Amino acid sequence: MTTPFPFTAVVGQDDLRLALLLNAVSPSVGGVLVRGEKGTAKSTAVRALTTLLPEVSVVPGCRFSCDPASPDPGCPDGPHEGGGGGASRPARMVELPVGASEDRLVGALDIERALAEGVKAFEPGLLAAAHRGILYVDEVNLLHDHLVDLLLDAAAMGASYVEREGVSVRHAARFLLVGTMNPEEGELRPQLLDRFGLTVEVSASREPEKRVEVVRRRLAYDDDPAGFAARWADEEAAVRQRIVAARELLPSVRLGDGALRQIAATCAAFEVDGMRADIVMARTATALAAWAGRTEVLAEDVRQAALLALPHRRRRNPFDAPGLDEDKLDETLEESSGDDDPGPDGDGGGPGGGGGQPGPDEGPAGDGAGAQPEGGEGEPAPGGAGEQSPAPAAEPFRTKVLSVPGIGEGAAGRRSRARTEHGRTTGARRPQGTLTKLHLAATVRAAAPHQRARGRSGRGLVVRRDDLRQATREGREGNLVLFVVDASGSMAARQRMGAVKGAVLSLLLDAYQRRDKVGLVTFRGSAADVALPPTSSVDAAAARLESLPTGGRTPLAAGLLKAHDVLRVERLRDPARRALVVVVTDGRATGGPEPVALASRAARLFAAEGVASVVVDCESGPVRLGLAGRLAGELGGTAVTLDELRADSIAGLVKDVRRRAA
């Protein structure tokens, strides 16, 4: 067995170490979400925590780790007699792989034995193994939706339920949820994000001395893991003893009315949703006091608890960066503190405290940064190459649902129809590999004609492996939504780019909610660029969109060819994920030789390959040329205006659907 890296040997990452230790002192805090760039020892610190956790007492032979002092009355391995002797074992840290199956997480039933013998032959999953321990999910933001749903249910109820065609198993599943993630690869669903009690941001130190020490310790550990761990054994033992002492002190810690008022005022001031934040802050502040060896919660505990418990609960959409205004926090704590409960140091307001946040029209520094660019009455000359500063995006809105026609078999999501493991049952087939979703009626029909030949004499149905049928189900999949955005001078005219960015931002929000991958190709001047390769991080796409400059000619063909190349490469990486190309343009083509003819040939490549596409027509003004509609026809897709893109727009897409069907 590999010797774990000592927890006390992790260099820096003070907030991460504190958050993990507080959960070790008080598991009711609710776990930790660790956000940070790659290579910052996130996983190393989490895995090292297990060596510090006190041992747990379990009922001997129980696969579900029941506490002998209060065993679960519904334990599948029970009933257990309460108050009996128990066996001690180290606390477990169970890792949930991102690609795990549902049966691996919640456990599996032997369907064949259940039908033929009428017994509940249940094999526990990872939730059972993590009971009274740690459930660790590396890259938790990449976890499939159906696994996230199961985690949410177990975390909310403290139990796992397994239902298989009338056979039901329930067991306790209370665990400390710890997740690590790189925000560049996508964000978490809000429901799961709120389930993490605390969150910390980690990054690599920019101080050369600390970086040298990190490398030195890592190399020493790799050369001699056991010897390296032995050198830190005394410090590990001291921290372990401090955790035990803090746990014993925890019931004696007093959370006074003054501290409670500060907690409530802080949560209200930062407009967090629900009451979970208040409860988590209270538990965290109490754990902080116990960790410090005190029996009274102080204002400094409340402040630290807010910094750990609130940042991830203030996000209103996936483009908001988590964080907390510490000046506002100090001011709130000072205003809500009682006479005998002094607030933390600080003047509360900070310079410019009354200025508020910048308005949506504030752009980069410079003259007229908050004003719209002067576009004049007409559009720029076709040969104009003057680059304009990025325009601020208009307010996003709820969009119509854009989907890929047909039925796919890609990753689970919420956009297009697909054959999935979850959804409504549409038929049955012979299982390929392990049976996961039994189609009971089809299985009975397959077994019924053979009952006499198999010598059936009793009431039970004689079922063999060849009779079993797997249910085929239809649900929804996530797609690759590739945005091809026209950033030329014609788009900048009449201040259209702000509306265009608002529309793309709205589609990005929709892609986030539907669990899509997104990519961004822009074209302007004489070439096209891949502003963002396909990724699950829609906030990265939003950041690239916000800084997108405009100006120059319109190389439409270059943009389409670049998008076609991106799709070709992505098919090799993820062949099951279908693509939806969203071209945002007014349809003009002015860049390169024979720009119109070349753009038409490029568009027909998409139509020949059956790639689903939508053209968002950004043309405005009383005179319209209809070029975007013509482009949509050559792509084999549909065209919508900016107004039609809105979900509450009365203008529909019926004519486009009928045209495609014809």
MISEMAR-977380 format. One line per 10 residues: number of its first residue (from 1); for each residue x, y, z of C-alpha. Coordinates in steps of 0.25 Angstrom, whole numbers. Example, Ala and Ser with C-alpha at 12.3 -4.5 7.8 and 13.67 -1.06 7.14 Angstrom:
2
1 = 49:-18:31  55:-4:29
% end
This chain:
662
1 = 0:0:0  5:14:-4  9:23:8  0:35:7  7:49:6  7:55:20  -4:66:22  5:75:30  16:74:19  7:81:9
11 = 13:95:6  4:107:7  -11:105:4  -15:111:18  -30:112:14  -31:98:8  -24:92:21  -33:100:30  -46:96:23  -42:81:23
21 = -38:81:37  -51:88:41  -59:77:34  -50:67:42  -54:74:55  -69:75:51  -74:67:39  -87:74:40  -81:86:34  -84:79:21
31 = -71:76:13  -62:84:4  -61:89:-10  -47:92:-15  -46:100:-27  -33:103:-34  -24:102:-46  -17:89:-49  -4:85:-41  -8:92:-28
41 = -8:79:-19  -23:79:-18  -24:64:-18  -11:62:-10  -17:70:2  -30:63:1  -24:49:1  -15:53:12  -26:57:22  -30:42:24
51 = -18:39:32  -23:50:42  -37:45:44  -40:37:57  -44:22:55  -58:19:55  -65:7:62  -74:-2:53  -82:-14:55  -74:-26:52
61 = -77:-32:38  -87:-21:34  -84:-16:20  -91:-3:23  -82:1:34  -93:2:45  -90:9:58  -91:-2:69  -96:9:79  -108:12:69
71 = -109:3:58  -118:6:46  -131:-1:48  -133:-3:33  -119:-8:30  -119:-19:19  -109:-27:28  -117:-25:40  -124:-25:50  -113:-22:59
81 = -114:-22:74  -111:-8:80  -101:-6:90  -93:-18:86  -78:-18:84  -71:-12:72  -59:-13:64  -50:-1:61  -45:2:47  -38:14:40
91 = -48:25:34  -49:22:19  -48:32:8  -55:26:-4  -53:32:-18  -64:33:-28  -58:33:-42  -65:43:-52  -68:31:-61  -74:22:-51
101 = -88:15:-54  -100:17:-46  -99:3:-41  -85:5:-36  -89:17:-28  -102:12:-21  -100:-3:-22  -105:-14:-31  -116:-25:-30  -115:-38:-36
111 = -127:-37:-45  -126:-52:-49  -126:-57:-35  -137:-47:-31  -146:-53:-42  -143:-67:-41  -141:-69:-26  -148:-57:-20  -136:-52:-12  -130:-39:-10
121 = -116:-41:-14  -110:-27:-13  -96:-23:-15  -93:-10:-8  -87:2:-16  -78:14:-13  -89:21:-4  -89:9:5  -74:9:6  -73:24:9
131 = -84:24:20  -77:30:33  -65:34:24  -61:43:13  -67:42:-2  -56:49:-11  -59:53:-25  -48:58:-33  -52:67:-45  -66:68:-38
141 = -71:78:-49  -69:67:-60  -79:57:-52  -90:52:-61  -104:58:-57  -110:45:-53  -99:43:-43  -101:57:-38  -115:54:-35  -112:42:-27
151 = -102:49:-19  -112:60:-16  -122:50:-12  -113:43:-2  -107:56:3  -121:62:6  -127:49:12  -115:42:18  -119:29:12  -118:23:-2
161 = -130:16:-8  -128:5:-19  -141:2:-27  -141:-9:-37  -154:-14:-43  -161:-16:-30  -149:-19:-22  -145:-8:-12  -133:-7:-3  -129:5:6
171 = -117:7:15  -111:19:22  -101:28:14  -96:39:23  -83:44:18  -73:56:17  -74:61:2  -61:66:-3  -59:71:-18  -48:77:-26
181 = -49:84:-39  -42:93:-49  -52:104:-53  -46:105:-67  -53:91:-70  -67:96:-66  -76:99:-54  -84:91:-44  -99:91:-44  -105:101:-34
191 = -112:89:-26  -99:82:-24  -91:94:-22  -100:98:-10  -98:84:-4  -83:87:-1  -82:94:12  -69:101:10  -61:105:-3  -47:110:-5
201 = -39:115:-16  -25:110:-18  -14:115:-27  1:112:-28  10:122:-20  17:133:-28  28:133:-17  41:126:-22  44:121:-8  31:114:-6
211 = 32:108:-20  46:103:-17  41:97:-4  29:90:-11  39:83:-21  48:79:-10  38:72:-2  31:66:-14  45:60:-19  48:55:-4
221 = 35:48:-3  36:41:-17  50:36:-13  46:30:0  31:31:3  32:24:17  44:31:21  38:45:18  25:41:25  33:37:37
231 = 40:51:38  26:57:39  20:47:48  21:55:61  14:67:54  3:58:49  1:52:63  0:66:69  -10:70:58  -18:57:60
241 = -18:59:75  -23:74:73  -35:69:65  -39:59:76  -38:70:86  -46:79:77  -57:69:75  -58:67:90  -59:82:93  -69:84:81
251 = -82:81:90  -77:91:100  -75:103:90  -86:114:92  -91:121:80  -97:134:86  -108:142:81  -98:153:77  -91:143:68  -104:138:62
261 = -108:152:59  -95:155:51  -97:142:44  -112:145:40  -108:160:36  -96:155:27  -104:145:20  -115:155:18  -105:166:13  -99:157:3
271 = -113:152:-2  -110:137:-2  -122:128:-5  -129:120:5  -124:117:20  -114:107:18  -103:117:18  -107:122:32  -107:108:37  -93:105:31
281 = -87:118:36  -92:115:50  -86:101:50  -73:106:44  -71:117:54  -74:107:65  -63:98:59  -54:109:58  -55:112:73  -53:98:77
291 = -41:97:68  -35:109:75  -38:103:88  -49:113:92  -63:111:97  -68:124:92  -71:128:77  -64:141:74  -66:151:63  -53:146:57
301 = -59:132:56  -71:138:49  -63:146:39  -54:134:35  -67:125:34  -73:135:24  -60:135:16  -61:120:15  -76:118:14  -82:129:5
311 = -74:131:-7  -80:120:-15  -94:123:-11  -94:137:-17  -93:133:-31  -105:137:-39  -101:131:-52  -89:123:-57  -82:135:-62  -81:141:-48
321 = -67:139:-41  -69:134:-27  -63:143:-16  -67:152:-5  -65:167:-3  -57:167:10  -59:182:12  -74:180:12  -72:168:21  -65:176:31
331 = -75:187:30  -87:177:32  -80:170:44  -77:183:51  -91:189:49  -98:176:54  -88:174:66  -93:176:80  -87:185:91  -80:173:97
341 = -76:166:84  -66:175:76  -65:173:61  -52:170:54  -42:181:51  -45:190:39  -51:203:36  -63:195:29  -65:204:17  -52:205:10
351 = -48:215:0  -59:218:-10  -69:209:-2  -81:217:-7  -77:216:-21  -84:202:-24  -81:193:-35  -78:198:-49  -90:199:-58  -92:190:-70
361 = -88:201:-80  -74:203:-73  -63:198:-83  -48:198:-84  -41:211:-79  -40:222:-88  -48:234:-93  -63:230:-95  -61:216:-89  -75:216:-85
371 = -81:221:-97  -85:214:-110  -76:215:-122  -79:226:-132  -84:218:-144  -90:229:-152  -102:227:-161  -96:218:-171  -88:205:-169  -72:205:-171
381 = -67:205:-184  -64:190:-189  -50:192:-189  -49:199:-175  -40:192:-165  -41:201:-153  -43:193:-141  -52:197:-130  -52:195:-115  -60:183:-110
391 = -75:187:-108  -82:183:-95  -92:172:-96  -107:175:-95  -115:168:-84  -117:153:-86  -130:147:-88  -137:133:-88  -135:127:-102  -144:118:-110
401 = -139:103:-110  -130:100:-121  -127:85:-123  -121:75:-133  -131:67:-141  -132:52:-140  -128:43:-128  -113:42:-123  -105:34:-114  -96:44:-107
411 = -94:49:-93  -106:51:-84  -111:65:-84  -123:73:-87  -123:78:-101  -126:68:-112  -133:54:-112  -124:42:-110  -124:28:-106  -119:28:-91
421 = -119:20:-78  -129:30:-73  -143:34:-78  -155:28:-83  -156:14:-87  -157:12:-102  -154:-3:-105  -146:-15:-101  -134:-22:-106  -124:-33:-102
431 = -114:-28:-92  -100:-25:-97  -91:-27:-85  -97:-25:-71  -112:-24:-69  -115:-10:-63  -129:-7:-67  -138:-19:-67  -151:-18:-76  -159:-27:-68
441 = -171:-29:-78  -161:-33:-89  -154:-43:-80  -167:-50:-76  -171:-51:-91  -158:-57:-94  -158:-67:-83  -173:-71:-84  -172:-80:-96  -161:-89:-90
451 = -168:-92:-76  -173:-106:-79  -160:-110:-86  -152:-105:-74  -160:-113:-64  -168:-102:-57  -176:-108:-46  -178:-97:-36  -183:-83:-36  -169:-77:-39
461 = -165:-73:-53  -153:-81:-58  -144:-70:-64  -131:-72:-71  -120:-62:-75  -125:-62:-90  -139:-58:-86  -134:-45:-79  -137:-32:-87  -131:-18:-85
471 = -140:-7:-86  -137:4:-97  -139:18:-92  -140:31:-99  -135:44:-91  -127:56:-95  -113:58:-98  -103:69:-98  -97:75:-111  -85:82:-116
481 = -91:96:-118  -81:103:-127  -83:118:-128  -77:125:-141  -78:140:-138  -76:151:-149  -68:162:-143  -66:170:-155  -68:185:-157  -82:183:-163
491 = -86:176:-149  -81:188:-142  -89:198:-150  -102:204:-143  -97:199:-130  -101:184:-133  -90:177:-126  -95:179:-112  -108:173:-116  -101:161:-123
501 = -92:159:-111  -105:159:-102  -111:148:-111  -99:139:-111  -98:141:-96  -112:137:-95  -109:124:-103  -97:121:-94  -106:122:-82  -115:112:-89
511 = -104:103:-92  -99:103:-78  -113:99:-73  -114:88:-84  -100:82:-80  -94:85:-94  -79:87:-98  -77:100:-105  -67:106:-115  -65:120:-121
521 = -60:123:-135  -59:138:-139  -56:144:-152  -52:158:-156  -42:165:-165  -36:155:-174  -36:142:-165  -44:134:-155  -39:130:-141  -43:119:-131
531 = -45:128:-119  -48:116:-110  -47:101:-114  -58:92:-110  -59:92:-95  -70:90:-84  -66:104:-78  -77:113:-83  -71:124:-74  -58:124:-82
541 = -66:126:-94  -73:138:-88  -60:144:-84  -55:142:-98  -67:148:-104  -67:160:-95  -53:164:-100  -56:162:-114  -52:174:-123  -59:177:-136
551 = -55:184:-149  -50:181:-163  -56:173:-175  -65:160:-174  -57:147:-177  -70:139:-176  -64:127:-183  -51:127:-174  -60:126:-162  -69:115:-167
561 = -56:107:-172  -50:109:-158  -62:104:-151  -63:92:-161  -48:89:-157  -52:90:-142  -63:80:-144  -54:70:-151  -44:70:-140  -55:69:-129
571 = -61:57:-136  -49:49:-134  -48:52:-119  -63:50:-116  -70:43:-128  -83:41:-120  -86:56:-117  -94:63:-128  -91:77:-132  -100:89:-134
581 = -94:101:-141  -99:115:-138  -95:125:-148  -97:139:-143  -96:149:-155  -103:158:-164  -99:149:-176  -90:159:-183  -77:153:-189  -66:163:-193
591 = -53:157:-190  -44:150:-199  -45:147:-214  -59:143:-219  -64:144:-205  -79:141:-207  -76:128:-216  -66:123:-206  -75:125:-194  -86:117:-202
601 = -76:106:-204  -72:106:-190  -87:105:-185  -90:94:-194  -79:85:-187  -88:86:-174  -101:82:-182  -94:70:-189  -89:65:-175  -103:67:-169
611 = -98:76:-158  -109:83:-151  -108:98:-152  -115:111:-148  -113:125:-154  -116:137:-144  -119:148:-154  -113:161:-148  -117:170:-160  -125:182:-155
621 = -131:195:-161  -143:197:-171  -136:191:-183  -132:176:-182  -124:168:-192  -128:154:-186  -114:149:-187  -114:142:-174  -126:134:-179  -119:130:-192
631 = -107:125:-184  -116:117:-175  -122:110:-187  -108:107:-192  -104:101:-179  -117:93:-178  -121:100:-166  -131:110:-161  -130:125:-159  -136:133:-147
641 = -135:148:-144  -130:153:-131  -145:156:-127  -149:142:-131  -138:136:-123  -145:141:-110  -154:130:-103  -165:140:-101  -165:145:-116  -178:142:-123
651 = -170:140:-136  -168:125:-137  -160:115:-145  -171:108:-151  -168:112:-166  -154:107:-164  -158:94:-158  -167:92:-169  -157:96:-180  -147:86:-174
661 = -157:75:-173  -161:77:-188
% end
